Structure formats: structure tokens, C-alpha cells
Amino acid sequence: MNFKAEIDVMPLPALLDPQGKAVSSNMKNIGLEEITNVRIGKHMTLFIDAKDAAQAEAKVTEACQKLLCNEIMEGFSFTLEEA
């Protein structure tokens, strides 16, 4: 079976996000002062060939933990669907 994973990697809430802070502080300059506390992360899409959803989830988790996410500074979440 083929699966599609949509992965979001974000800075941990306790850590500073310099990119997000820069964007947040400039929102008022473009007339969007209602928008605050911007956090900037990464979005990735993967396709996985696996025998079932459980195996696909395990492979995505392994990829995130070993390569796609620095778990000291970032957290990840993903959704999985049949492709």
C-alpha cells in the first residue's frame, strides 16, 4: 500500500523563534497588528510504501526522529492517508 504523510516540524514552545519574532514584530508595519506570536517551522510531504498504516506511521516517526527533526529544539506532528 502507498501512504502520504504530511509532516509539520515546529520549534519547541519553550524556545525562542527568531524568524517568528521578526515576522511578528513587522505585522504592525503592514497593518496587521492583530496578528501576534508567529511561529515558523517546516512542512514536508513524504510518500511511503508499507504493508499497512501502522508500519507507515512507524517509518514516518523513524524518519522524523533520525533525520527530519532535531528533537532537542523541535517537535513534529504528522497526518497519514492512503495515496
N, C-alpha and C positions, 0 to 999 in steps of 0.2 A: 504494500500500500504506500501511497505517496501522501505526505503531510506538508502543510505550510505552517511555519512558525513566524509570528510577528513578535519581535523582542524589543523591549524598552530597557535601556540602561540609563540610570539616573544617579547623580551624586547623592550620597547619603544625607539625610536631613540635617544631621549634626555638623556637617562640613560646609565650609564656605563654597560658594559657586561664583567665581569671579565673572564669568560670562553672563550668568543670570543677573548678577548685581549691576553690571554695566547696562544691560538691556532695561532692567527695572528703573534705574536712575534716569534713563533717557526717555521713558514713556511720556513724562510730562512735557518734554520738548516737542513732541509730535501730537499733543492734545489728547493723550490717553492716560491722564493722571489716575484714573480709576483702576488701572492695572498695576499690581504690585507683586512683589515676591516671585519674580520669574525664576524658574529653574531650567537649565538647559542640559539636555542629555543626548543620547544617540538612539536611533531606531534602526533595526536590522530585520531583514526578511530572509529566512532560510527555507529550503525545501529538503525534506528528509525522506528517505526510502526506509521504511520499517515495517515489521510484521503486524504491529498494532499501535494504538495510541500510547499505551504505557511505555513501549520501547522508544517511540519517537520523543516523548516527554523526557525520558532518561537521557537520550542523546543530546537534546537541546540543553538540558541542565548541565550536562558534562561540558558541552562547548562553551557555555557561558562561564562556568567556573574555571575552566582551564585556559580560555583564550579571550573571550569577548568582554569580560567584566573583571575589573580589579576590585575584588570584594573588600579590600581594605578601605577604599574610597567610594565605591559604587554599589548599588543594588540593582537587581534585574527582575523583570516580570515578563511573562510571555503568554500568548494565546496560541492554540494549536487547532488546526482544522484540516479536514481531508482536502487534498489538492486535486 
